[in-house]
Amino acid sequence: MELLRGNTIGELLQGSPFTATTLREIGLGLLAGLGHIHAQGIAHGDLHEDNVIVVDGTAKIIDILYRDSLALLSTANRETRLRRDILNARVLINDMLSHSELDPGEVTSFNTSLGAGASLPEIHTAFLAVLEPDRATDAERQVDYAFNRVRDPGFVEGEPYARALADETPQLITPALLLRIIDAECVGQKHRKYLTLLWQRLTDAERAPIGVRLGQALEREMPNGNWGPHVLTLCAFGRTGWASLSPALRIRTESVIVNDVLAGHFDIYGTVVGSPGTLGTYCRTLASFFADRDALVNNLSAKLRGNWYGQNYVGRHFMELLPSLADTPARKELLIGGVVSAVRNDAKIVVSELVSLPGDWQAEIARRVDPAPDE
């Protein structure tokens, strides 16, 4: 066997941080070596920091567990052994990056850019992307890093995390980051507070192109496309986000959302596939921005006077919203009359949610449902 005079990666990890040049030599050598082992039809089987010796900047992989040839194994067993090697190599690369002179954000971007089942070539590409000094400007790197944190499956829902992450997001990259997020259609409910904080820090001039991009996405996807991420983003941006849309698009968006209420259907027994009227539920956030409040009141009233499933849809999503919509005697009469119809039909969710209504509403509904004899 070759006599190796060097240090294991484990020993090097106890010393001075790796420079970018050293990191590149060792990391690429490690990945190339493992690729060569796999190309010979074998798996290493025990790849870790003390089984790689670095000699004059060259990584040498040692102590291969020579067992069965991969050709003799079942497909499942072969893939399991190769996958274990690749995962161990990824861990080693990450440990070396963490023990380097690179910015911690770049180190994090290596892992966040890779999926759980990343291949050896994908790890190679991600590693080079972190090391290549000319691959992007500093601002572009920061956007990449911040965007990967948004896409991270471990993104935590809630205000504390949103505020902490917003504090770590540079002001300078916020407009570019929001544009990237809109284009990627990756927004979920857990991202809303973070997006709100980013939007609030922008000037009107910075918001304008973002509003245009969001409007283009809404116009493209509503009502039958992948509208969810864009409506969630619109909700996160609030009143100023709504105002950033063109007047024509505001009318169209309002109409599509309000009309979807008419499709609302909720089955408390879960026998109906899908969630009809999901788009309409965003009225809860956006209704105060709408120009035609009568249209929404009329649709909710119609659902409350319709079948059991439509009544329970309103009960599940809109009960707390109803009083805020009843800002005229006519609207209040329509909505209270609708609730009375639903209660008489024993719409379970409407009945259970009556307690969320103001006292005078509850009293009036009870009076109509069970009137005194002289009435």
N, C-alpha and C positions, 0 to 999 in steps of 0.2 A: 504493500500500500504506500501511497505517497506520504512522505513525512511533512506534516504541516506545522509551521512555526508562526503562530498568530494568536488571536484572541477570539473567543466565542462572542456572538452578539450579546449573550447574557453578561459577559464581562464588560463589553463596551458600553452597555446600558448603565453601568455603574460609574462610568467616567464622564468626561466632558461632553457636552451636547454635540451632536453631529452637525457638521456644516452641510449646506445644501449639496455641495459637490460629493462629499463622502457618502451622504445619504443616497444620492443618486447611484453611485457605483455599487454600493452594497445591496440596495433594494432591487435594482434591475438585475444584478447578478443572481440574487436569491430567486426572483421570479423566472429568470431564464433557466436556472438550474432545475427548478421544480418542473418546468415545462419539458425539459429534456428527459427527466426521470419518467414522467408520464408518457412521453413519446416512445419510450422503450418498452411500454406495456407493463410497467410496475407502478406501485404506489409507495411512497416513503413510509407512511404508517406511524411515524413518531417525530414529526417536524416540530421543533421548539427552539428557543433561543440558545440552548447549549449544544444543539446539533447543527449549528452553522458557524464555521470558523472563518474569520476574515484574515486573509494573508495578502499583505501589500495592496489592500483595497479591493481584493477579489473575494467574493463569497464562495465558500466551499461547503457543500451540504454533506454531512457525514452520517454514519449509523443508520443506514437504510435497513428497515426490517424486511429482509428478503424472505417472502413467504410464497404464496401461490402467485403464478402469473395472472394478471388481470383477465387474460383470455380464457382462463379456466373457470372464472367466476360467473355467476348469474349477473344479468344486467343490473339488478338492484344492488347486489353486493359490490359490484365494480364501481357504480356511481357513488355509493356510500363512502368507499375508501378514497376515491378521488376528491369528493366533496370535503372530507375531513382534512386532507392535505391542503386544499385551497383555502379553507377557513383558517387553518393554522398559519398559512403564509400571510393572510390578511391581518391576523392578529399581530404577527411579527412586524409587518410594515407599519401598522398603526403605532406599535410601541416605539419603533424607531422615529417615526414622525413626532411623537409626543416628547421624545428625548432629543429634539433638534433645536436649531436656532430659528426655525420658521415661526411665523405668527400663529398663535393658537387657533385663530379663525380658519387658517388654511388647513391646519391639522384636522379640525372638525369637518371641513368640507370633504375630506377624503372619504370618511365613513358615510356621511349623509348623501353623497352622490352615488353610492352603491346600494343595490338591492340586497335582500337577504341571501339570494342564491347567486351572487355575482360570480362570473367565470374568471379564469386566470387572465385572459386578455382584457376584460373589463377592469380588473384590479390594476393591471399594467397601465391602462389608459388613465384611470383616476389618479394613479401615483404620478405620472408625468404631468398631468394637469396641475397638480399642486406644486411641482418642482419647477416647471417651465417659467422662467422669469418674464418672458416676452409674450405670454399667451393672452394677457389682457392688461388694461390699465388698473391702477389701484381701485378706482371707483367701480369698475366692472367686477373685479374680484369681490369687493364688498357686497355688491348686489347679488352675486352668485351665492355668497356665504349666507346672506340674510334670507334669500329665497329658499335655500336648502333647509334652513331652520323652520320656515313656514311649512315646507313639505314633509318635514320630519314626522313620522308616525307617532313619535313621543310628544308632539305638541300638546301642551296642557291647557285645557279649557279653564277659564276663570280670570278675573281681573288681576290678581297678584302676578301671575306669569305674564299676562299681556303687558302690564306696566314694566316689569323687569326687562322683557324682550324689547319693548319700545325704547327704553332707556339705552339699550345696547345697540340700537339701530341708528346709524349716523343720519343726521338731518339731511345731509347733502344727497344721499342716495334714495331718500324716501319717494320722490316722484317716479324714478326709474323702477324702484321695487314694486310700487303699486301697479304700474303698467305691466310689469312682468307677471304679477299675480293674476291680473284680469285676463291676460292672454292665455295663461296656463289653465284657466277654469278649475282652479284647485281649492276654492274657498269652501269651507264647511262651517257649521254653526260654531265650532270651537274657535274659529279665527275672528269672529265678529268684533270683539272688544279690541283686539290688537289693531285691526283695520281702522276702527274708529279713532284710536289714539294717533295713528299715522296720519289719517285724513285731517284731524284737528290741528296738526302742527303746520299745515301747508297754507300758503297765501292764496288769494283768489287767482292770481296769475298761474300759480303752480297747479291749482285744481282744474283749470279749464281744459287742458289736453287730456287729463285723466277722465273727466266727465264725458268728453267726446268719445274716448276709447270705450268706456263703459256703455255709453249709449249705442255705439255700433254693435257691441256684443249683445245687448238686450234686443235690439232690432233684428239681429240675425237669429237669435235663439227662441224668442217668444213667438207664439205660445207653445210650440211643439218640440223645441230643441232642448239643449242642455242649459236651461234657464236658471237652474238652482243656484250655482255659484254667483251669477251676476245679480240676481235679486237679493241674495244674502249680502253681497257687497254694497248694493244700493241701500239696504237697510242699515248697514254699518255706517255709511256716510251720512245718514240722517237728512235733515231738511236741506242743508246746503248741497248735499249730494243730489237730491231730487231737483233742486234749482239749477244744478249744473247741466241737466238734460235739456235738449231743445224743447220749446213749447209743444211742437207737434208730437215729439216722442213722449212727453209727459202725458198728453191726452191718450195716446195709444196704449202706453203701459198701464195707465189707470184703468182704461176700458178692459184690457185683457185680464187684469187681476180681478177686477170687480165681477166681470162676467163668469170667471171661473168659480165664484161662490155658488152659482146656480148648479154647478156639477158636483157640489159637495155632498159627500155620502160617508156616514160613519156607522159601521156595524159593530155593536158592542160584543157580539159573539165571534167576530173575526172570520166570518165565512166569505167575505168579499175580498177578492184579490186586488192589491194596489191601494192607493190612497186618493180617490177622486176628490178634487177640490183643494189639493195641496197648495197650488199657486194662489188660490183665493185666500188662504190663511194669512198671507203676508199683509192683508188689509189691517191686521192688528197693529203692525208697525207703521204702515204707510198711510192709513186712512186720514190722519190729520193733515196730510199734504194734498189730499185729493180736492179737485175743483168741483166735482159733481157728487155731493154727499147724498143727494136723493137717490141716485142710482144704487149705491151700496145699501142704503136703508131699505129700499124697495126689494132688493134681492134677498136680504136677510129676512125680511118680513115674509116673502114668498116661501122661503125654506121653512120658516117656523110654522107656516100654515099648510105645509105639504105633508110628505110621509114621515114615518118614524125615523128613517135613516137620515133624512135631511135635517130634521129637528135635532137629532143627537149630534149631528155635525156642528150645528150652531152652538149647541150646549157645550161641546168639547172645546171649541176654539174662540167663541166670541162673546160669551156672557158678560165678562167684565168690560168689554168694549161698548156694549149697547147703550148704557147711560150717556157716554160721551158723544154718541151720535144723535141722541135725542135732544137737540138744541132748539127745537121748535115744537109747539103743541102737536102739530100734525105728525112729525116724525116720532115723537114719544108715543102717540096713540097707536101708530102702526106697529111699533116694536113691542109695546106692552100687550097689545091685542094678539100679536104673534106668539109671544111667550105663553099667554093664556091658552091658546090653541094647543101648543105643545104639551103643556101640563095636563090638559084634559085628555090628551092622547097618551098620557103616561110615558112620555119620552124620558127615559131614565136619567140621562145626563143633564137635561134641562132641569128636571126636578131637583137633582142633587146639587146643582149649581145656583139655585135660587138664592142661597145665602150670600153669594157674591154681589147681589144687586143691592142698591140703596134701600133703606127701610121703607120709604114711601112707595117704591116699586113693589116691594114684597107685599105690603098691605093692600095695594090696589089689585095685584094679581090674585091674592087670596080672596079678596072680596068678590072678584068676578068668577073665580073657579067655584066658589062655594057661597053663593049669595044668600043673604038673609031671606026668610020666607016672604016678607013684604016686597022684596025686590023682584 
